[in-house]
């Protein structure tokens, strides 16, 4: 086994063990409040994120194949709602590790957050196609959401395809209330 392949596997394992929070956030949303205290906290966090971003960019400059730092950078961009840079960074990770499904899911999340539904759909489809059979169990919630998103976007243009997608979504997460509602609407 060559060194790059071994490093990629070690990185993937390390990211899976320590970086689950990076990718789990894709289905979480942050709510805004009007309170001045929260606005001040957000401003402080954004300043801290900015310095973290600069530090990560320097690390990546020194080692352009440092995928762990790239994932942290993409997540920092997402936390700062900088969707363009988040997408670009996730794409760089996908170029280095094309079989690593979480990068496509994260791209889809960033595209969706940037209101780019066409590219979000493509990225969710790529995510679904990239999840390996042995990884399905640990990716059930994300697979359920990806299929839900596809069903939601296709409900007007291709109802039969939307029904297929929502059935898959519910297969992975039968308790998802939004998916249950969409399924009921599609099948009525």
C-alpha positions, 0 to 999 in steps of 0.5 A: 500500500503506498503512503498516500493511500495509507494517509488517506485512509488514516485521515478518513478514519480520523475525520470519522472519529473526530470530525463527525460534528463537522458533517452532522451540522448540515441538518442543523440550523442556527436561529437568529434572535434580536437580542443585543447580547446574542448579536454581540456574541455572534460578532465575537464568534465571527471575529474568532472564526475569521482568525481561525480561517486565516490560521487554517488557510496558512496551514493549507498553504504549507500543505495543500493536501491537508484534507483535515485542515480543509474540512475544518476550513470549509466548516469555518466558512459555513459557520460564517455563512460564506457559502462560496468559499465553503463550496470551493473548499468542499470541492477541493476536498472532493478532488483529493478524495473523490470517494469520500461521501461527506464532502458531497453532502456538505457541498449540497448543504452549502449550495442549499444554504446559498439558495442554489437548488440546481447544484444542491440537487446534483451534490445530493445525488453525488452524495447518495451515489458515493455512500458505500454499502458498508457506510449506509448505517452510519449515514442513514439520517443524511441519506434520508435528508438527501432523498427528502430534498430530492423528492421535495425539489421534484414534486412538481416536475416529476411526481413519480420520481419524487415518490421514489425519493420520498419512499427511500427517505422514509426507508432510512428515517421513518420518523421524519415528520416532513418526509411523512407529510410530503409522502402523504401529499404526493400519494393523495 
